[in-house]
């Protein structure tokens, strides 16, 4: 916190100094006897307030907060307005929120995201929550950090399809945005980089951690039913076909309270890959068919599922892992290959019973955070 405070202090001193220069210049013009017209008012100089980000007690420490873009109240507020701003698209028809709806845990309910002019994206829109811990973003990990990722949907031809320069020009024509940028970053700070920084600040505040599962993890054992607890036990158990215990083989990838290990895996969807996944940015054959492991937070709200939205329901997803893994798929994740409840061992289907599959689905529904999807801090601004 000491380091953060010194950053704010140094930045504030700079803005104050700049402000004094401006005051002196205006005063000099008045003494010189100009036309007598009142000077054009300038936006107020920024003195941003550090944003108090409160994290759930059962979450891991050390979130990824870049030193050059600290969270501030003014920056987050600006980012929230930008997130819902349709003029950031080429035809003023969509905003970030068009594909990331709060009521659906910031996804869109479609198998393929739809951009301007009805253009369909080849992949499903990912949900937005708890991205403070994700070093690589998007399904294939192309973007390292939110500031980098924010650029893509704004400029992509099949998403919002507008240059950053054009977006800045539109915002500069709106006095309210000139003022908001000044409050967040200083006078004259309505720039492309600050636009991306503000959007990133807002998205970093989208923390979901108040589901029934979270309350169970924090000690309230009354919030889950016996079947839900059994579903949790199955979820976290890696089965090996022995008498040690039956399991759903889920937590190898969807680990911990964040419900992800942040890695990229091939989960046995295809033998050949119409979408190369992680291999798109890396060019490695060993990455073909691998995709980022998404968090299962609010999973009951974020279907259709998988990178291409091929599964409509959670029951469809369980059926895939239980009965339809493509064991001949190149780069298949070893945890899937060797996870089975069959006494015949490695290479056999998972072998969950119908009751066990239902219990896992019941557990997955306990990951829904109803406060998150109704939190007014994340909703469309009215001012």
C-alpha positions in Angstrom: 0.0 0.0 0.0 2.9 2.3 0.7 4.1 1.9 -2.9 0.6 2.5 -4.2 0.2 5.7 -2.1 3.5 7.1 -3.4 2.4 6.5 -6.9 -0.8 8.5 -6.3 1.1 11.2 -4.5 3.6 11.6 -7.3 0.9 11.7 -9.9 -1.1 14.2 -7.9 1.9 16.5 -7.5 2.3 16.5 -11.3 -1.3 17.4 -11.9 -1.1 20.2 -9.3 2.0 21.6 -10.9 0.4 21.5 -14.3 -2.6 23.2 -12.9 -0.5 26.1 -11.5 1.1 26.7 -14.9 -2.4 26.9 -16.4 -3.5 29.4 -13.8 -0.5 31.6 -14.3 -1.0 31.5 -18.1 -4.6 32.5 -17.8 -3.7 35.3 -15.4 -1.0 36.6 -17.7 -3.5 36.8 -20.6 -5.9 38.8 -18.5 -3.2 41.3 -17.5 -2.2 41.7 -21.1 -5.7 42.9 -22.0 -7.3 40.5 -24.4 -10.6 40.8 -26.0 -12.4 40.7 -22.7 -14.1 37.4 -23.5 -14.3 35.0 -20.6 -11.7 32.1 -20.9 -13.1 28.8 -22.0 -13.5 26.6 -18.9 -11.2 23.6 -18.7 -12.1 20.2 -17.2 -11.3 19.9 -13.5 -7.9 18.5 -12.8 -7.8 15.0 -11.5 -7.1 13.9 -8.0 -8.2 10.2 -8.3 -9.2 8.3 -5.3 -7.7 4.8 -4.7 -10.4 2.2 -5.2 -10.9 -0.1 -2.2 -11.2 -3.6 -3.8 -12.6 -6.1 -1.3 -11.8 -9.7 -2.2 -13.7 -12.7 -0.8 -11.8 -14.3 2.2 -11.7 -17.7 0.5 -10.0 -16.4 -2.6 -6.3 -16.5 -3.2 -4.1 -13.5 -2.6 -1.8 -11.8 -5.1 -4.2 -10.6 -7.8 -2.6 -9.3 -10.9 -2.8 -5.5 -10.6 -0.5 -3.6 -12.9 1.6 -0.8 -11.3 1.0 1.5 -14.3 -2.8 1.3 -14.0 -3.9 1.3 -10.3 -7.6 1.1 -9.6 -9.2 4.4 -8.8 -12.8 5.3 -8.1 -12.8 7.7 -11.0 -11.1 5.3 -13.4 -13.5 2.5 -12.6 -16.5 4.8 -13.0 -15.2 5.9 -16.4 -14.6 2.3 -17.4 -18.1 1.4 -16.4 -19.5 4.1 -18.7 -17.2 3.0 -21.5 -18.3 -0.6 -21.1 -21.9 0.3 -21.9 -21.0 2.9 -24.5 -22.4 2.1 -28.0 -20.5 4.8 -29.8 -17.4 2.7 -29.4 -18.7 0.6 -32.3 -18.5 1.7 -35.9 -22.3 2.0 -36.4 -23.1 3.0 -32.7 -25.2 -0.2 -32.4 -23.3 -2.3 -29.8 -21.2 -2.0 -26.7 -19.0 -4.3 -24.7 -22.2 -5.1 -22.7 -23.9 -6.4 -25.8 -21.8 -9.6 -25.6 -21.3 -9.4 -21.9 -24.6 -9.0 -20.2 -24.6 -8.7 -16.4 -27.8 -10.9 -16.0 -25.8 -13.7 -17.7 -22.7 -13.3 -15.7 -21.3 -11.1 -18.4 -21.7 -13.4 -21.4 -24.5 -13.3 -24.0 -26.3 -16.7 -24.1 -25.3 -17.4 -27.7 -23.1 -20.1 -29.2 -21.3 -17.5 -31.2 -21.0 -13.8 -30.3 -22.6 -11.4 -32.8 -20.9 -8.1 -33.8 -21.8 -5.1 -35.9 -23.9 -5.8 -39.0 -24.8 -9.2 -37.5 -21.4 -10.7 -38.1 -20.9 -14.0 -36.2 -17.7 -14.6 -34.3 -16.3 -18.2 -34.6 -16.1 -18.5 -30.8 -18.4 -18.0 -27.9 -18.2 -14.9 -25.7 -16.4 -15.7 -22.5 -17.9 -14.7 -19.1 -16.2 -11.9 -17.3 -15.5 -12.3 -13.6 -12.5 -12.8 -11.4 -10.1 -11.9 -14.2 -7.7 -10.5 -11.6 -5.9 -13.8 -11.5 -5.8 -14.7 -15.2 -2.4 -14.0 -16.9 -3.6 -14.8 -20.4 -7.1 -14.0 -21.7 -9.4 -15.1 -24.5 -10.0 -18.7 -25.5 -6.5 -19.1 -27.1 -4.6 -16.9 -24.7 -3.7 -14.3 -27.3 -3.9 -11.4 -24.9 -1.6 -11.0 -22.0 -3.5 -8.7 -19.6 -6.7 -6.8 -19.8 -5.2 -3.6 -21.3 -4.1 -5.7 -24.3 -7.3 -7.7 -24.5 -9.6 -4.6 -24.4 -8.1 -3.4 -27.8 -9.3 -6.6 -29.7 -13.1 -6.4 -29.5 -13.1 -2.6 -30.0 -11.2 -2.9 -33.3 -11.9 -6.4 -34.6 -13.8 -6.5 -37.9 -16.4 -8.9 -36.7 -16.9 -7.3 -33.3 -17.1 -3.5 -32.8 -15.0 -2.7 -36.0 -13.8 0.8 -35.1 -10.3 2.2 -34.8 -9.3 3.5 -31.4 -8.7 6.9 -33.0 -12.3 7.0 -34.2 -13.5 6.0 -30.8 -11.5 8.8 -29.1 -12.8 11.3 -31.6 -16.4 10.3 -30.7 -15.7 10.6 -27.0 -14.0 14.0 -27.4 -17.3 15.3 -28.9 -19.1 14.4 -25.6 -18.3 16.9 -22.8 -19.2 14.4 -20.1 -16.5 12.1 -21.3 -13.9 14.9 -21.4 -14.7 15.6 -17.8 -14.7 11.9 -16.7 -11.3 11.3 -18.4 -9.9 14.5 -16.7 -11.1 13.3 -13.3 -9.6 9.8 -13.8 -6.3 10.6 -15.6 -5.8 14.4 -15.7 -6.5 17.2 -18.1 -6.1 16.4 -21.7 -6.0 12.7 -20.9 -8.7 11.5 -23.3 -6.4 9.1 -25.2 -6.5 5.6 -26.6 -4.3 4.2 -23.9 -6.4 5.7 -21.1 -9.6 4.5 -22.7 -8.2 0.9 -22.6 -6.9 1.5 -19.0 -10.3 2.6 -17.8 -12.1 -0.3 -19.4 -9.6 -2.6 -17.7 -10.1 -1.0 -14.4 -13.8 -1.6 -14.5 -13.5 -5.2 -15.6 -11.0 -5.9 -12.7 -13.7 -5.0 -10.2 -16.1 -7.7 -11.6 -15.4 -10.1 -8.7 -17.9 -12.9 -8.1 -17.6 -14.7 -4.7 -20.9 -14.8 -2.9 -22.5 -18.0 -4.2 -23.8 -20.7 -1.9 -20.6 -22.6 -2.6 -18.6 -19.6 -1.3 -20.7 -19.5 1.9 -20.1 -23.2 2.3 -16.4 -22.7 1.9 -16.5 -19.9 4.5 -18.0 -22.2 7.1 -21.8 -22.3 6.6 -22.5 -26.0 6.2 -26.2 -25.4 6.1 -26.3 -23.9 2.6 -25.8 -27.1 0.6 -28.0 -30.1 0.5 -26.7 -33.7 0.9 -26.8 -34.2 -2.9 -25.0 -31.0 -3.6 -22.3 -31.9 -1.1 -22.0 -35.3 -2.8 -21.7 -33.5 -6.1 -18.9 -31.4 -4.7 -17.1 -34.5 -3.5 -17.4 -36.1 -6.9 -16.3 -32.9 -8.6 -13.0 -32.6 -6.6 -12.1 -36.3 -6.8 -9.8 -37.7 -9.6 -10.8 -41.3 -10.1 -8.4 -44.0 -11.0 -10.6 -47.0 -11.1 -9.6 -48.2 -7.7 -11.5 -48.5 -4.4 -10.1 -45.1 -3.2 -13.1 -43.3 -4.3 -15.4 -42.5 -7.2 -15.0 -39.1 -8.9 -16.0 -36.7 -11.6 -12.5 -35.7 -12.6 -13.4 -32.0 -12.7 -11.1 -30.2 -10.3 -7.9 -31.2 -12.1 -8.7 -28.3 -14.4 -11.4 -26.4 -12.5 -9.3 -26.0 -9.4 -9.7 -24.1 -6.2 -12.2 -21.3 -5.4 -11.5 -19.6 -8.7 -12.7 -22.8 -10.5 -9.8 -22.8 -13.0 -6.1 -23.5 -13.1 -5.5 -20.9 -15.8 -4.0 -23.4 -18.2 -4.9 -24.5 -21.8 -6.0 -28.1 -22.5 -7.5 -30.3 -25.1 -10.6 -31.8 -23.5 -11.4 -34.4 -26.1 -13.9 -32.6 -28.2 -12.5 -33.4 -31.7 -10.1 -35.7 -33.5 -9.3 -33.0 -36.0 -9.4 -29.3 -35.2 -11.5 -26.8 -37.2 -10.2 -24.3 -34.6 -6.5 -24.7 -33.6 -7.0 -23.0 -30.3 -3.8 -22.2 -28.4 -1.8 -23.0 -31.5 -3.1 -19.9 -33.2 -0.8 -17.6 -31.3 2.0 -20.0 -30.5 2.2 -21.9 -33.8 3.0 -25.1 -31.9 1.6 -28.4 -33.0 1.6 -29.5 -29.3 -0.9 -26.7 -28.7 -3.4 -27.7 -31.3 -6.9 -28.2 -30.0 -6.1 -26.7 -26.6 -8.3 -23.9 -25.2 -8.2 -21.8 -22.0 -9.9 -23.5 -19.1 -12.7 -21.2 -18.1 -13.8 -20.6 -14.6 -17.0 -22.4 -13.7 -18.3 -19.5 -11.6 -21.9 -18.8 -12.5 -21.8 -21.7 -14.9 -25.5 -22.3 -14.9 -26.0 -18.9 -16.4 -23.2 -18.9 -19.1 -24.3 -21.5 -21.6 -24.0 -22.6 -24.4 -20.7 -24.2 -23.4 -17.2 -24.8 -24.9 -15.3 -22.4 -27.2 -17.8 -22.9 -30.0 -21.0 -23.2 -27.9 -21.7 -26.8 -29.0 -23.3 -27.9 -25.8 -26.6 -26.3 -24.7 -27.0 -27.7 -21.2 -24.8 -28.7 -18.2 -26.2 -32.2 -18.7 -24.8 -32.1 -22.3 -21.4 -31.2 -20.8 -21.5 -34.1 -18.3 -22.4 -36.5 -21.1 -19.4 -35.4 -23.1 -17.0 -36.0 -20.3 -18.6 -39.2 -19.2 -19.3 -40.9 -22.5 -18.1 -39.0 -25.6 -14.4 -38.1 -25.1 -12.4 -38.5 -28.3 -9.6 -40.6 -27.0 -7.8 -40.5 -30.3 -7.6 -36.7 -30.2 -4.0 -35.4 -30.5 -2.7 -33.6 -27.4 -5.6 -35.0 -25.2 -5.1 -33.9 -21.6 -3.5 -36.7 -19.5 -5.9 -36.0 -16.6 -8.8 -36.9 -18.9 -7.0 -39.9 -20.3 -6.2 -41.5 -17.0 -9.4 -40.4 -15.1 -11.9 -43.2 -14.9 -14.2 -45.0 -12.4 -13.8 -48.2 -14.4 -11.9 -51.1 -12.7 -10.3 -51.7 -16.2 -8.2 -48.5 -15.6 -6.7 -45.9 -17.9 -8.3 -45.3 -21.2 -11.8 -46.2 -20.2 -14.7 -43.8 -20.1 -15.3 -41.9 -16.9 -18.2 -44.1 -16.0 -20.3 -41.9 -13.7 -23.8 -43.2 -12.9 -26.9 -41.1 -13.9 -27.3 -40.2 -10.2 -23.7 -39.0 -9.9 -24.0 -36.9 -13.0 -27.2 -35.3 -11.5 -25.4 -34.6 -8.3 -22.5 -32.9 -10.0 -24.9 -30.7 -11.9 -26.6 -29.8 -8.7 -23.3 -28.8 -7.2 -22.5 -26.7 -10.3 -25.6 -24.7 -9.8 -24.4 -23.7 -6.3 -21.7 -21.6 -8.0 -24.4 -19.1 -9.1 -23.8 -15.7 -7.4 -27.1 -13.9 -7.6 -25.7 -10.8 -5.9 -23.1 -10.5 -8.7 -25.6 -10.4 -11.5 -27.7 -7.8 -9.7 -24.9 -5.6 -8.3 -25.7 -2.0 -9.2 -21.9 -1.2 -9.3 -21.7 -3.2 -12.4 -24.9 -2.2 -14.1 -25.5 0.3 -16.9 -25.0 3.8 -15.6 -28.0 6.2 -15.6 -26.0 9.4 -15.5 
